[in-house]
Amino acid sequence: MPYRYSTELRVRICQRMLAGEKVADLASEFHISPGTLHRWKKQALIDNDLLSGVKSFDSDELAKARRTIKVLEDELELVKAAAALFYGEVPISPKGGSRLLNP
């Protein structure tokens, strides 16, 4: 699992990079890989409308929408299963066994 840096640290470092400090200097000061800092700098440039691309807060909203859709789909499956039980339909075994439920 990748290491996650605090938002405050990331914002502070991005502000310094946008102010003109070199990535190599910041990488040695904070012991963060230069590749990571380059990705942060690129995203900071996009967020400040200095480069074209998807802004970070746009992708956050998209991720939240996808989580909401997943929750709603799971709830729908539960409602369908409850309706099947209520109307007397034969439930399907979760293990997919080949035995009959009522011999």
Steps between C-alpha positions, in 0.01 A plus 500: 500500500648837404597746769258792534633843586286750686306752295663789686850376411405450137348849473801661665746321272291579188492869592877499531541323164267748330700783657807371317683266735666202337350154530837345584552737794155429642542124444816493710353730767180297550634155401234459231584353161544751219249307289232554761578870518486532121152344500390736777641798311322402179168463686557836674557664161176347373307611810631856455396505130861513381469163319204326343365185663257365757507700822542305822169613645321382182635149546400511869141573401509218246630254759227607743235451230633152422489403869140624521405298192658187652306546825174549310563192283566290812177627658309415182630143511377469859157632404480253210594210729240608757233531231584152371454358850178694554343375176601140567763461230757230566820660627819410321766342715792739549741211449336396174454137605326253273282341770128568505370707790175301530547136386 
